[in-house]
Amino acid sequence: MASENHLAILATVSALALGALLSACVHEEIKPPRPTSNTTLTITRSGTTSSLGWKSEQGRVYTVMYTEKLSGGPWQVLPGAANLSGTGDYMTFRDDVPNGTTRYYRLQVQHGVPRNQK
């Protein structure tokens, strides 16, 4: 079964105050086994560390991406955050963001087995 990519969430951390919390609910258009699914990405920031978390689902594969420019900036995979297999538990990932840097995140959700496990 071919996997389809679905971009789930876009959020910025530069405007967050220390210890602030940001969450958003995103509607994914995923076919079987369910027609739709909701993913909530929560971002907290303390100093230069951003913590990203979401409730994962078994059978889903997650990749965290970021860019520093929304208009024309390339999206890059956050190092170590590619093809993460959903466990059914809450997943977390940390990103060290240099002071004065704006960073936008998105969570890519796929149905199926991670590419590196095929």
N, C-alpha and C positions, 0 to 999 in steps of 0.2 A: 504494500500500500504506500503510495507516495505521500510525503508530508507536505503540508501547505504552511507557509509562514504567515503569522498574524502578529502585527505590531499592536501591543496592548496598552502601553502607557507612556506618557511623555511628561516629565517633571523637571523643574530646575531646582538646584540647591543653593544658588548664590543669594537668593532673597530670603533664605531661611535664617532666622535668628538662632543663636546657640541653643541647642536642646529643643528646637521647634519640631513639630510633627506635621507631616504632609501625607495625605492619603487620597487616593482617587479610585473610583470603581470604573472598570472598563468592560465593555461588551465585546466579546470575541465572536467571530463567525466561524465556528468549527463544526464540521459535519460530524459523522459518527464518532463516538457512540452517543453523543448528545448534540442537539442542534446548536445550543448556545452554552456559554460558560462565563462566569464573572471572575475577574482577577483583580484583587486590590493590592497595589504596590504601596508600601509604606516607607517613607524616607525620613530619617532623623539625622541631624547633624550636630556633632560636638567637636568644636575646634575645627581641624581640617579633615576630620573623618566623617564621611557620610555612610550611614548604615541603611541598606535597602533590604526589604523583606516582603514576602508574599506567601500565601497559603498555596502550596503546590498540589497537584493532582497526579496520581499514578497514570502512566500512559502519556504524559505530557513532557515535553523537553523545553527547557528555558535557557535563553541567552540574554544577558544584560549588555546593552549597548549604550554608548554615550557620544556626545558631541559638545564642542564648546561654542559652536555657531549654529543657530537654527537655519539661517538663510545661506544655503550652499556649503555648509560645513560637512565634511564626511562623517558618517556614523562609524564608530569603531567598537569592536567587541572589548568589553572590560576584561583585562588580563585575568585569566582563571575563571571567567564567568561564561564560558561557552558550553553549550550542549549539556546542561545540568538536568539529570533525570529527576522528574517529580517523584516524591516519596509518599505523598499524601500528608506530609507534615509541613510546618512553617519553615521556609527556607530563608536564610539571611546571607548577605554578602556585604563586605566593607570596601569602601573606596577612599583612598587618601587624595584629597583635592587641595592643591596648593592655594595659599591665601590669595585673594583677589581674582580667583578663577571662577567663571561661571560654567557650570556643567549641567547639561540636559541629559536625562536618561530615558530609555525606552526598554521595555521588556518584550522580547520576541518569544512567542509561544508556538510550539509545534506539536502535532499529534504524532506519536510514534517513538521509535528507538533513536537515541543520539547517533549521529553520523560516525563518531569515533568508536561506537560499539557494534557496528554492522559487520 
